[in-house]
């Protein structure tokens, strides 16, 4: 078990240094909506993105 943990940390894409910020499910769905319809999301559903 220790060996498999060490391998996973050494392999490409393994370990903490390669973690990415996950998009929220809600934002992903709205991006798909915008891409398919060509329209922006309604004002009511827009979120303020941090600067």
C-alpha positions as CSV (number, residue, x, y, z in Angstrom):
1,X,0.0,0.0,0.0
2,X,2.8,2.4,0.8
3,X,4.5,1.6,-2.5
4,X,1.4,2.3,-4.5
5,X,1.0,5.6,-2.7
6,X,4.6,6.6,-3.5
7,X,4.1,5.6,-7.2
8,X,0.9,7.7,-7.4
9,X,2.7,10.7,-6.0
10,X,5.7,10.3,-8.4
11,X,3.7,9.6,-11.6
12,X,2.8,12.4,-14.0
13,X,-0.4,14.2,-12.8
14,X,-0.1,12.8,-9.3
15,X,0.2,14.6,-6.0
16,X,-0.9,17.9,-4.6
17,X,1.1,20.1,-7.0
18,X,-1.1,19.0,-9.9
19,X,-4.5,19.6,-8.4
20,X,-6.7,22.0,-10.3
21,X,-9.5,24.2,-9.0
22,X,-12.8,22.4,-9.8
23,X,-15.5,24.4,-11.5
24,X,-18.8,24.2,-9.9
25,X,-21.4,22.1,-11.6
26,X,-23.7,25.1,-11.9
27,X,-21.1,27.1,-13.8
28,X,-20.3,24.2,-16.1
29,X,-24.0,23.9,-17.0
30,X,-24.3,27.6,-17.7
31,X,-21.2,27.5,-19.9
32,X,-22.8,24.7,-21.9
33,X,-26.1,26.7,-22.2
34,X,-24.2,29.8,-23.4
35,X,-22.2,27.8,-25.9
36,X,-25.3,26.0,-27.3
37,X,-27.8,28.8,-27.4
38,X,-25.3,31.6,-28.2
39,X,-27.0,33.7,-25.5
40,X,-25.7,34.9,-22.1
41,X,-27.3,33.6,-19.0
42,X,-30.2,35.7,-17.7
43,X,-29.3,38.6,-15.4
44,X,-31.0,36.8,-12.4
45,X,-28.5,33.9,-12.7
46,X,-25.3,35.8,-13.3
47,X,-22.7,35.5,-10.6
48,X,-20.0,37.9,-9.6
49,X,-16.7,36.4,-10.4
50,X,-13.9,37.3,-8.0
51,X,-11.2,39.6,-9.4
